């Protein structure tokens, strides 16, 4: 609608059902009103206008603005003040000359729960944000429906997840990225996350949208200053669901390189790390040392890992120190193969890891379990009290794809007889419900002793 005024100025109103810049940057029910616009041979200029519209995820958008429209080529220049969106406020400026466009944002106090639908496919804190504010400055450039330039500075504060405080301090994020329009890849010059006292993270490399699991090149460097605070926010969302019951403490530094979708470098330093699975599957305390892996190198690389104590399914494990050596994607134990278990020990004769940094990663262990008193063993597992000894030779404990297999024989001397275990395997070892199967041979058991231990009657 267009109305000429006696002073030569124009009042106009533009209504559009939809305006689409990118798949996620689109508006509907747009109403642009201008009072006192001027018209010359080249431009329509409006210093006092208002805009209302709806975003499919953010809801209602409102702003006062000024704009200039070039008649010859349809180029538009806009400056919006008093912009309200997603519960926040700020200003916006932009230019559009088909097909190129640029958008600058300076927004304060955005309501994070209102923004989460925009990032529903991006890993984030476990749970649903129930509160929090975001300040955002951004320069975004595009061509048609595609972005090709991002400069973002953001600060998140007072985040709450599932009604509980998740970020007592503010977190700063800076991103610099440009897109290769021919290949569709993003060149991430630098992405920096600063969570004071918790995490300092930097990422650079290339990223193909929609293919997060297939990164052509990536370099990640992180200092985790407080593992207890960082794990639920930054690590747990990236791990399998079966590891969602883990609690951690300590600190670590890690540097990872990825090239051609494979691990090209790994350096991990651990300091007084504690890991506890609330489901009771495993725990480790005071873990320290370093792990290095250089798959493209032909020279041996040394690693060292130690811990003060641990456990597996209620079975306590003593302190140990392992020295390992890697060449390419293979790592093997070269020193420190004694693992205390109750009053016995597992003597590791061989430990070898293959295809490190790939989906085919596997571990093989050969060892000898020296006799463990069954009374202590049964107490640790909260079983009925047993007598005798547990021992065995393990010529082939093999782990791959969340499955553990033992190719050797475990010998249990109990009830004045022998229990021989073959082909022991555990499927979904780190899943929510591991499944155990084995072939068991019972030989020369004294039935009177057996029925005295288990209350199902008396047999002789």
C-alpha positions in Angstrom: 0.0 0.0 0.0 1.3 3.4 -1.0 0.0 6.9 -0.1 1.4 10.2 -1.3 1.3 13.1 1.1 0.9 16.8 0.3 4.5 17.5 1.5 5.8 15.1 -1.2 6.7 12.3 1.2 5.2 8.8 1.1 3.5 6.6 3.7 3.8 2.9 2.7 3.0 -0.5 4.0 4.5 -3.8 2.7 3.0 -7.1 3.7 4.7 -10.4 2.8 3.6 -14.0 3.7 7.2 -15.2 3.8 10.8 -14.0 3.3 13.6 -16.6 3.2 17.3 -15.9 3.4 18.5 -19.4 4.5 16.7 -22.5 5.7 16.8 -21.2 9.3 16.8 -17.5 8.6 13.3 -17.0 7.3 10.3 -14.9 8.4 6.6 -15.1 7.9 3.6 -12.7 8.3 6.0 -9.8 7.7 4.6 -6.3 7.9 6.8 -3.3 7.1 5.3 0.2 7.8 7.0 3.5 6.9 5.9 7.0 7.6 7.4 9.9 5.7 9.6 8.1 3.1 11.2 10.1 0.3 11.5 9.1 -3.4 14.0 10.3 -5.9 15.3 9.0 -9.2 17.5 6.4 -7.5 16.1 5.5 -4.1 13.2 5.1 -1.7 14.5 6.2 1.7 12.6 5.8 5.0 14.2 7.0 8.2 11.3 6.0 10.4 9.8 2.5 9.9 8.6 -0.4 12.0 8.8 -4.1 11.3 6.8 -7.0 12.8 7.2 -10.7 11.7 7.3 -14.2 13.0 10.2 -16.6 13.0 9.2 -20.3 12.8 11.3 -21.2 15.9 11.9 -17.9 17.7 8.4 -16.5 17.5 7.5 -12.8 17.2 10.1 -10.3 16.0 9.7 -6.5 16.3 11.9 -3.5 15.6 12.1 0.1 14.6 14.3 0.6 11.6 15.5 2.8 8.8 16.1 1.6 5.2 17.1 2.6 1.7 15.9 0.8 -1.4 17.8 1.3 -4.7 15.3 1.3 -7.6 17.8 0.2 -10.3 18.9 -3.1 -8.9 16.7 -3.8 -5.8 19.6 -3.4 -3.3 18.4 -2.8 0.2 20.2 -1.3 3.2 18.6 -1.6 6.7 19.4 -0.4 10.2 17.2 -1.7 12.9 17.1 -0.3 16.4 15.1 -1.4 19.4 15.0 -4.9 18.0 13.2 -7.5 20.2 13.6 -11.2 19.6 13.8 -14.3 21.7 13.2 -12.3 24.9 16.2 -10.1 24.2 17.0 -6.7 22.7 19.5 -5.1 20.5 20.2 -3.8 17.0 20.8 -5.0 13.5 22.2 -3.7 10.3 22.2 -5.4 6.9 22.6 -5.0 3.1 21.2 -7.1 0.3 22.0 -6.9 -3.3 20.9 -10.1 -5.0 22.4 -12.6 -4.5 24.8 -11.3 -2.0 23.8 -10.2 1.5 25.4 -9.2 4.8 23.9 -9.1 8.3 25.4 -7.6 11.5 23.9 -8.4 14.9 24.4 -6.9 18.4 21.9 -8.5 20.7 21.7 -8.7 24.5 19.9 -10.9 27.0 18.5 -13.5 24.6 16.5 -16.2 26.4 18.5 -19.4 25.8 15.5 -21.8 26.1 13.8 -19.9 23.2 17.0 -20.4 21.1 17.4 -24.1 21.7 15.1 -25.2 18.7 17.7 -23.6 16.4 20.4 -26.0 17.6 18.4 -29.2 18.3 20.8 -31.3 16.3 24.0 -29.9 17.9 25.4 -31.8 20.9 24.9 -29.9 24.1 24.5 -30.3 27.8 22.6 -33.4 28.9 19.1 -32.3 29.6 16.9 -29.3 28.5 17.9 -25.7 29.2 15.4 -24.1 31.5 17.0 -20.7 31.9 20.0 -18.6 30.9 20.9 -15.5 28.9 23.0 -15.0 25.8 24.7 -11.9 24.5 25.6 -12.1 20.8 27.6 -10.1 18.3 27.8 -11.5 14.8 28.8 -10.7 11.2 27.1 -13.1 8.8 27.6 -13.0 5.0 25.8 -15.1 2.5 25.0 -15.8 -1.2 21.4 -16.7 -1.8 20.3 -19.3 0.7 23.9 -20.2 1.7 26.1 -18.7 4.4 29.8 -18.3 3.5 31.2 -16.1 6.2 30.8 -16.1 10.0 32.3 -13.9 12.8 30.7 -14.6 16.1 31.4 -13.4 19.7 29.0 -14.7 22.3 28.7 -14.8 26.1 26.4 -17.2 27.9 25.5 -16.8 31.6 23.2 -18.1 34.3 22.5 -21.2 32.3 20.1 -23.7 34.0 19.5 -27.2 32.8 16.5 -29.2 34.1 15.9 -26.5 36.7 19.5 -26.7 38.1 22.3 -24.2 37.7 24.7 -25.5 35.1 26.9 -22.4 34.6 27.5 -20.4 37.7 29.9 -18.3 35.7 29.8 -16.8 32.2 31.2 -18.6 29.2 32.6 -16.8 26.2 32.6 -18.2 22.6 34.4 -16.8 19.6 34.1 -18.2 16.1 35.8 -17.3 12.8 34.8 -19.4 9.8 34.4 -19.1 6.0 32.8 -21.5 3.5 34.2 -22.9 0.3 31.2 -22.6 -1.9 32.6 -25.1 -4.4 33.1 -28.0 -2.0 30.6 -26.9 0.7 33.2 -27.1 3.4 33.6 -24.7 6.2 37.1 -23.5 7.0 37.1 -22.9 10.7 39.9 -20.4 11.2 39.4 -20.6 15.0 36.6 -21.5 17.4 37.5 -20.6 21.0 35.5 -21.5 24.1 36.5 -20.0 27.5 34.8 -21.3 30.6 36.8 -19.8 33.5 38.1 -22.4 35.9 36.5 -25.3 33.9 37.5 -25.5 30.2 39.7 -23.7 27.7 39.0 -25.1 24.2 40.2 -24.2 20.8 39.2 -25.8 17.5 40.4 -25.2 13.9 40.0 -27.2 10.7 37.4 -27.9 8.1 33.9 -29.1 8.5 31.3 -30.5 6.1 27.8 -29.6 7.2 25.6 -32.6 7.9 28.7 -34.9 8.2 30.0 -34.3 11.7 31.4 -37.8 11.9 33.4 -37.3 8.7 35.7 -34.3 9.3 38.4 -34.0 6.6 40.8 -32.1 8.9 40.5 -30.9 12.5 42.7 -29.8 15.3 41.4 -29.7 18.9 43.3 -28.4 21.9 41.7 -28.4 25.3 42.6 -27.7 29.0 40.0 -29.3 31.3 40.7 -27.5 34.6 37.7 -29.0 36.4 36.7 -32.4 35.0 33.8 -32.7 37.5 32.2 -29.6 36.1 33.2 -30.1 32.5 32.0 -33.7 32.0 28.2 -33.2 32.1 28.4 -30.0 30.0 30.9 -30.8 27.3 32.0 -34.5 27.3 28.9 -36.6 28.2 26.8 -35.3 25.3 29.4 -36.7 22.9 29.7 -40.1 24.4 27.4 -43.2 24.0 24.3 -43.3 26.2 25.7 -46.1 28.2 28.3 -43.8 29.7 25.8 -41.3 31.0 26.2 -42.5 34.6 29.8 -41.6 35.0 31.1 -39.1 37.6 34.6 -37.6 37.2 37.1 -35.4 39.0 40.6 -34.1 38.3 42.1 -32.3 35.3 43.5 -33.1 31.9 45.0 -31.6 28.8 44.4 -33.1 25.4 45.5 -32.3 21.8 43.9 -34.2 18.9 44.6 -34.0 15.2 42.4 -35.5 12.5 43.4 -35.7 8.8 41.5 -37.5 6.0 38.9 -38.6 8.6 41.5 -40.5 10.7 43.4 -39.7 13.9 46.7 -38.1 13.0 48.0 -37.1 16.4 47.0 -37.5 20.1 48.6 -36.1 23.2 46.8 -36.6 26.5 48.0 -35.6 30.0 46.1 -36.7 33.1 46.4 -35.3 36.6 44.8 -36.9 39.6 41.7 -38.1 37.6 38.9 -40.0 39.3 36.3 -41.9 37.3 33.3 -43.6 38.9 30.4 -45.3 37.2 27.3 -44.9 39.4 26.0 -48.2 37.8 28.8 -50.0 39.6 30.6 -51.3 36.5 34.0 -49.7 37.1 36.0 -47.0 38.9 39.5 -45.7 39.0 41.2 -43.3 41.4 44.2 -40.9 41.2 44.9 -41.7 37.5 47.9 -39.8 36.1 50.4 -39.9 33.3 50.4 -39.2 29.6 49.4 -40.9 26.4 50.9 -40.1 23.0 50.0 -41.4 19.6 51.6 -40.5 16.3 50.0 -42.7 13.6 52.1 -41.3 10.8 55.4 -41.7 12.6 57.6 -44.8 12.2 59.5 -44.1 15.4 58.4 -45.5 18.7 56.5 -43.2 21.1 56.4 -43.8 24.8 53.3 -43.4 27.1 52.9 -43.9 30.9 49.6 -44.4 32.8 49.3 -45.1 36.6 46.5 -45.2 39.2 46.2 -45.8 42.9 43.1 -48.0 42.9 40.1 -49.1 41.0 37.4 -51.7 40.6 35.4 -53.7 38.1 31.9 -54.8 39.0 32.6 -54.5 42.8 35.9 -56.3 42.4 38.7 -54.1 43.8 41.9 -53.6 41.8 45.1 -52.3 43.3 47.6 -49.7 42.2 49.5 -50.1 39.0 51.8 -48.4 36.6 52.0 -49.2 32.9 54.6 -48.1 30.4 53.5 -48.4 26.8 55.1 -47.9 23.4 53.3 -47.1 20.1 54.3 -47.2 16.5 51.7 -46.1 13.9 48.3 -47.1 15.2 49.6 -50.0 17.4 50.4 -49.7 21.1 51.9 -52.4 23.3 52.8 -52.8 26.9 56.6 -52.8 27.5 56.8 -52.6 31.4 54.7 -52.9 34.5 52.4 -55.8 33.8 51.3 -56.6 37.4 47.7 -55.8 38.5 46.8 -56.6 42.1 43.4 -58.2 42.6 42.5 -58.9 46.2 45.2 -61.3 47.6 46.3 -62.4 44.1 47.3 -60.6 41.0 46.8 -60.6 37.2 50.3 -60.8 35.6 50.0 -59.3 32.1 52.2 -61.3 29.7 51.1 -59.2 26.7 48.9 -56.2 26.0 48.4 -54.9 22.5 46.0 -52.3 21.0 45.4 -52.2 17.3 43.9 -49.6 14.9 43.9 -46.9 17.5 41.9 -43.9 16.4 39.6 -45.9 14.1 36.2 -47.7 14.5 38.1 -51.0 14.3 40.0 -50.3 17.5 40.7 -53.5 19.4 42.6 -54.7 22.5 44.2 -58.1 23.2 45.5 -59.2 26.6 47.4 -62.4 27.6 48.0 -63.0 31.3 48.0 -65.3 34.2 45.7 -64.9 37.2 47.5 -66.1 40.4 45.2 -67.8 43.0 42.6 -65.5 44.6 40.9 -66.6 47.8 37.3 -67.2 46.9 36.1 -66.1 50.4 37.5 -62.6 49.6 36.2 -62.8 46.1 32.7 -63.6 47.1 32.6 -60.9 49.8 33.7 -58.3 47.3 30.8 -59.3 45.0 28.3 -59.7 47.8 27.9 -63.5 47.0 27.3 -66.3 49.5 30.6 -67.1 51.2 32.7 -69.5 49.1 35.8 -71.4 50.0 38.7 -72.4 47.7 40.8 -70.6 45.1 40.3 -68.9 41.8 43.0 -69.0 39.2 43.5 -69.3 35.5 45.5 -68.7 32.4 44.2 -66.0 30.0 45.8 -66.6 26.6 43.4 -64.3 24.8 41.3 -61.6 26.3 40.0 -59.7 23.3 37.9 -56.5 23.2 36.4 -54.9 20.1 33.1 -53.1 19.3 31.9 -53.1 22.9 32.3 -56.9 23.2 34.8 -58.7 25.5 35.9 -62.3 24.9 38.2 -64.5 26.9 39.6 -67.3 24.8 41.4 -69.1 27.6 40.4 -71.1 30.6 39.5 -69.9 34.1 39.9 -72.6 36.8 38.0 -72.2 40.1 38.9 -74.7 42.9 35.8 -74.8 45.2 33.6 -77.2 47.0 36.4 -79.8 47.0 36.2 -79.9 43.2 36.8 -77.8 40.1 34.8 -75.3 38.0 36.3 -74.8 34.6 35.1 -71.7 32.6 35.6 -71.6 28.8 34.5 -69.1 26.1 33.6 -66.3 28.5 32.2 -63.3 26.7 30.4 -60.1 27.6 28.4 -58.2 25.0 27.5 -54.5 25.4 30.3 -54.2 28.0 29.7 -50.4 28.4 26.0 -50.5 27.6 23.2 -50.1 30.1 22.6 -53.9 30.3 25.8 -56.0 29.6 25.1 -59.7 28.6 27.4 -62.5 29.9 27.7 -66.0 28.4 30.2 -68.8 29.0 30.7 -72.6 28.9 31.1 -74.0 32.4 32.3 -77.5 33.4 31.6 -78.6 37.0 33.8 -81.5 38.1 34.0 -83.5 41.4 32.0 -81.0 43.4 31.1 -82.0 46.9 27.4 -81.7 47.0 27.2 -81.4 50.8 29.5 -78.4 50.8 27.5 -76.9 47.9 24.1 -77.2 49.6 25.6 -75.9 52.9 26.5 -72.7 51.1 23.4 -72.2 49.0 20.0 -72.6 50.7 18.1 -75.0 48.3 18.0 -78.1 50.5 20.5 -80.7 51.4 22.1 -83.1 48.9 24.8 -85.7 49.5 
